[in-house]
Every structure is written in C-alpha cells, then in structure tokens.
Amino acid sequence: MPLLHHDFRRFLDALDELNPTQIEDTRMKIRDLCRKAEAISEIEARTNQEHKCPFCGDERRQKWGRTRTKVQRYRCSGCQKTYSGRTGNAIGRIHRPDLFMVALRDMLGTSAPQSVRKLARHLGLNKYTVWRWRMLVFSIIENGGTTSFSGIIEADETYQRESRKGSREWVRHFASPRKVVKPPRPRWEDYTTQGLKMMRGLSK
C-alpha cells in the first residue's frame, strides 16, 4: 500500500537525521527497489503488447491480483487459468527477475562482461546461479532463429594461446633423453625464468 502524502513528506524529512551508514543502507535498498520496479515494468510491458492467454490463446482476461514478485496476474475468461507476463517464457521460473536483468545487461552490454564469480559477488548470488542464467541466455539466443548474410562478408582470424596443461612430453624427455627427443616448444617456466617472449599462434 503506498504511503499517504503527509507520511511520505515525513519520511523525506527523516532522511536528514540518518548517519552515513544508514544513508548507505538506504541507498542500497532504493537501488534494489529500482531494479525490481524496472523488471516488473519489463514483464508487464510484454502482457500489455500481447493479450493472448498462453494456455488457450483467448484474448479475454481480467486482473487477478499479483504474484509473489509483485507482477500483475490475469485470469483467462476462456480456460479460467491464471497467468502473468512470465508464464510460458524462458524466465518464468526465475525468482529474482530484477537481478536477472542486471546479469543480462552485463552480458549484452557494450563493455566486456564480468566473470561469473565477480558478477555473483556483485549481485550477492551463488556463482552457479549466475552460470545457469548465462546458459539460459545462450539457449534463448541460439533458439532465436538463424541470421542470413548477403553481400561481401569479412572475417578476421582469432589467435589463442595453445594450452599444454597436462602434457607429459617434458617428463618423458627428462626420464629418457636418448629415447624421447626434446619437445619443440619450451616449458611454461622458461618464459618467466629465461625471459622468453610468448609467441601468439593458432591452437591445434
């Protein structure tokens, strides 16, 4: 239930009495509320554009309260089932759509995305939760259809360092130098101890 006007003014006046710690806590709380409000707006915008019931396709509906995440719920006049903007889509079972939107913008933004562990610490979530969300986004993108290209297409090569982790070449060479020839590539420790330059090349 929203605050009355005089109660809201009293709340704003009480902000002047907060100490720095309380101000920071208030700022974090308002930031979380903004995230949730933005996520709810995105979900409800989908139901405003498409009025069809996800179960029977009937466009007749009526408001039927709100979900636990404060999203508007509707009741279909045809099949009498209730649904919301999250029903029948890929994020229907995500309990924190506000944080999912942050993770989505981090993946698809203009800057490089953060690592899973760093983003999990930033959102206060488990790293496996963020990992599942990223896999969900990849599946949505993969199933979104194919894009056809036409005209002249240019592509550049991609260089990666070749990983030799777990290789036993040097172990076999030191165990039997006469039988096993010296591997053509220096060991990893030689690049740091001997100051060798790491060459870039395509991995096999």
N, C-alpha and C positions, 0 to 999 in steps of 0.2 A: 504494500500500500504506500503510495507516495506521500511525502511529508507535506503538511499544510504550509502556506506561505510564511506565516509567522514562526513556525517551527524551523523552517529552512533558514530564515534570517538569523534565528538564534544559534543554529548550527554554524553558520558562517562566522558569526561574532565569536564563537568559542574557539575557532581556529587560531585566533591571535594569542591565546593562552597556552598553546602547545609548545613543548620543548623540542629541540632538534630531533631527538629520537622519535617522538610522537609524530613530528612532521614527516619524517622519512617513512614511518609505518603507514601514515595516511596516504602519502604519495603512491606507495606500492599497492595499497588497497584500491585506490582510484584507478591505477593503471590496469589492475586485474578486472575491475568492473567495466572499463572501457573495452577491453578485449572481449569480454563476454557479450556486451551490448553490440559490438561490431559483428561478432559471429552470429548472433541471433538475427541481426538485420540481414546478413547474407542469406541465411536459411529462409527467413520469411519472404525475402525478395523472390526466391525460387517458387514458393507457393502462390505468390501474387501473379507471377507470369504464367504459371501452369495450374489450372484449377481442376484438372482431372484427378480422379481417385487412383492411387497406384494399384489398387486391387481389382476394380471393375471398370474403371475409365469413366465413371459418371462425373459430370461437372457440377452437380448439385451438392452442396455441402453447407454446414453450419459450424460456427465456432463451438468448441467443446473443451474449454479450459486450456491449461497449459501443461507442458511436460515438466519433468523434474529439473530440466535445464532451462526452464522459463521460455520454451519455444511454443508458439501458438499451435494448439491441437485442433483438428477439424474432425467432424463426423460426416461420413458419406450418407446421403439420403437414399442411395440405392441399395448398397450392401450393408449399411448400418455399422461399418467398421470405422475406427478412428485412425487418424494418420497425421503426420506433420511434414514439414519440409525435408526432414531427414529420412523419412520412410522410403525404403526401396532403393536407396543410393549407397554408394561405397562407404560413406562416413556415417551410416545410420547407427552403428553400434559404438561409436567413439564417445566416451563420457566427457571429454574436455574438448569440445569443438573450438573453443577460443584459443587454446594452446596449439591445436592442430593447424589453425590458420596462420599462427606465427611460424610454425615449422614449414608450412607450405610456402610462405613468402621467403623464408630463408633459403629454400631450395631453388625457387624460380626467380629470385631477385636478380638485380643487375650485378651485385657483388658476389664473390665466391662464397659458397655455403660453408657454414661452420662444420666442424667434425661432429659426429654423433655424440661423443662424450661431452664436448664443450656445450653443445646445444641443450643436452639433457641437464647439465648443471645450471644453465641459464634459465631453463623453464622449471627446474625443480622436479624433474621426472626421472624415471629409470631409463638407462641407455637403451634397453631392449624395447621399451615403448616407442622411443624416437625412431629406432631402427625399423620397427613394424610399420610406423607411419610412413617412412620413406619408401619402403617396399610397396605400400598401398598406393602411394602417389605414382610410383613407377608402373604399377599394374594399370592404373587409370590412364596414364599416358599411352601405354602400349596398346590398350584396347580402344583408344580413341579414334582409330582409323589410320589408314596409310596416307601419306602425303606424296603426291605426284609432282615431279620436277620436269621442266621443259627448258629448252634452250641450252646455252653453254653453262656447264657446271664445273667449278674449280674446287679441287680438294688438295690440301697440303698434307705432308706426311707428319706423323706423330712419333716423337722419339721417347723411348723409355729405357731406363737402366735395366740391364739384364741381371736378374737375381740368380745368384749361385748358392743360395742358402741351402744347406744340407748336402752339398756336393762333397764327395769323398775323393776327389781327384788328387788333392794335395796330400791327403792321408796315405793313399796308396803309393804316391810318389816317394814320400819320406820313408815308408816301410820297405819299399823295394825300388831304389832309384835306378837300378840297372834294367829291371823288367818294365817298369812303368815310366814313360817319358814325362818330362816336366810339362805341366799344363801350359797352354799358350797364354793364359791370362794370369796376371799377378793376383796374389791373395788380397783380401779386403784390407788387411792390416798394413800392406805395403803402401797403400795410397796415403795413409796418415803418417807412418813412420819414415818412409823414404821420400815423401813429398811428391808422389806421382800424380799426374793430372788425370782426373776421371774423364774418360772418353765417353761421348754420347753415341748411342747406336741403337738400332732396332733389336728388340728381343727376338729370339728364335720362336 
